[in-house]
Amino acid sequence: MGNSRREEVHDKQDRRKIMKKLLSEEKRKEIFAVIYEKMFNDDKDPIQVIEDSYHGDEDRYLLVMARRYNVQIDE
């Protein structure tokens, strides 16, 4: 039982490493550009959303937004 939590943490760390490899600097800029283009005036700033809703996990946020706005992430 004690190992399942430890394994879960390692799985999350592995996923983060994989996500970082998927998102090049150019891809990050592209996703942010789409986010800002699609924003409404009353939307929260993406940086604030990352801090508040994604606990600072920018990669996770960008992957969610890429899926939402149909930005291709694999090259």
C-alpha positions as CSV (number, residue, x, y, z in Angstrom):
1,M,0.0,0.0,0.0
2,G,2.8,2.4,0.9
3,N,4.4,1.9,-2.5
4,S,1.4,3.0,-4.5
5,R,1.7,6.6,-3.5
6,R,5.4,6.6,-4.2
7,E,4.8,5.0,-7.6
8,E,2.1,7.6,-8.3
9,V,4.6,10.4,-7.6
10,H,7.2,8.8,-9.9
11,D,4.6,8.4,-12.6
12,K,3.7,12.1,-12.4
13,Q,7.4,13.0,-12.6
14,D,7.9,10.8,-15.6
15,R,4.9,12.4,-17.3
16,R,6.2,15.8,-16.7
17,K,9.6,14.9,-18.2
18,I,7.8,13.5,-21.3
19,M,5.6,16.7,-21.6
20,K,8.7,18.9,-21.4
21,K,10.3,17.0,-24.2
22,L,7.1,17.4,-26.3
23,L,6.9,21.2,-25.9
24,S,9.8,22.9,-27.6
25,E,10.3,26.7,-27.0
26,E,8.7,27.4,-30.4
27,K,5.7,25.2,-29.6
28,R,5.3,26.9,-26.2
29,K,5.2,30.3,-28.0
30,E,2.8,29.0,-30.5
31,I,0.4,27.7,-27.9
32,F,0.6,30.9,-25.8
33,A,-0.1,33.0,-29.0
34,V,-3.2,31.0,-29.7
35,I,-4.3,31.3,-26.0
36,Y,-3.9,35.1,-26.1
37,E,-5.6,35.3,-29.5
38,K,-8.7,33.4,-28.2
39,M,-8.9,35.2,-24.9
40,F,-11.9,37.4,-24.0
41,N,-11.4,40.7,-22.2
42,D,-12.7,39.3,-18.9
43,D,-10.5,36.1,-19.0
44,K,-7.9,35.7,-16.3
45,D,-4.3,36.1,-17.5
46,P,-2.9,32.7,-18.4
47,I,0.1,33.1,-16.0
48,Q,-2.4,33.6,-13.2
49,V,-4.4,30.6,-14.3
50,I,-1.2,28.5,-14.2
51,E,-0.5,29.6,-10.7
52,D,-4.0,29.3,-9.3
53,S,-5.4,26.3,-11.2
54,Y,-2.4,24.3,-12.2
55,H,-0.2,24.9,-9.2
56,G,2.5,26.4,-11.3
57,D,2.6,23.5,-13.8
58,E,3.0,25.4,-17.1
59,D,3.5,22.3,-19.1
60,R,0.3,20.7,-18.0
61,Y,-1.6,24.0,-18.7
62,L,-0.1,24.3,-22.2
63,L,-0.9,20.7,-23.1
64,V,-4.5,21.2,-22.0
65,M,-4.8,24.4,-24.0
66,A,-3.1,22.8,-27.0
67,R,-5.8,20.1,-26.9
68,R,-8.6,22.7,-26.4
69,Y,-7.5,24.8,-29.4
70,N,-6.3,21.9,-31.6
71,V,-2.7,22.9,-31.6
72,Q,-0.6,19.9,-32.9
73,I,2.1,19.1,-30.3
74,D,3.9,16.2,-31.8
75,E,6.3,16.9,-34.6
